[in-house]
């Protein structure tokens, strides 16, 4: 398994634990008083699960298992692969922080954080698509 | 990989790019409000990623790697798979345009029905391929 896949899969596992922990907090909100910021946990929970866990797991396995692009560049561009990994995770982490911050104290700083997170995750998605496209081919 | 898998997976990648683009616009608009009407993109964002991306990828990979038959066509008849591909993707498009047209709720219902039919066609194809190797 290539190093980038190992990073994707291990980070995905961390996000799985974080997402399910967020789910526990969401359920607890109905039972015990929790900080105001936790009211913003619903989109965080969903995106930690769907982007942090599911998407990241898929990205890692696709990078590992899809047909080789060529003899010289078997997995496409390694730097683009690493860039997608970094952008996705930085973007997702900023989103989680931004959503909770925005819920607790709405303002331009958490708003900007969400906007930056949007751009980072978008670039990550496009980077993955570009790097994978050439590996989806008939024999 | 077989041609149908190529079509499924590349369509899935396009849905991923489109879904991420809509998601980025929604999040950007949440952080720095640009135009309140952008929230109408939410159903398309969800549809493109939950169905368009994951289902196209899953069905494309399944068609490629499930065990093949020893006799006859290695992957069995191709028509149910192509039917599933067409129905799934027309269904996704119809469900995506729902908030933008007057007959939206009907279109979304038809879209979801086509997606369900696609799942049925793919299940008919895949059922006999879920077997031990060499049988």
Interface residues (C-beta under 8 A of the other chain):
Chain A: X50 X54 X58 X67 X95 X98 X102 X108 X110 X111 X112 X113 X114 X115 X117 X118 X119 X121 X122 X124 X125 X126 X128 X129 X132 X133 X136 X137 X138 X139
Chain B: X1 X2 X3 X5 X6 X9 X10 X13 X14 X16 X17 X19 X20 X21 X23 X24 X25 X26 X27 X28 X30 X31 X32 X49 X50 X54 X57
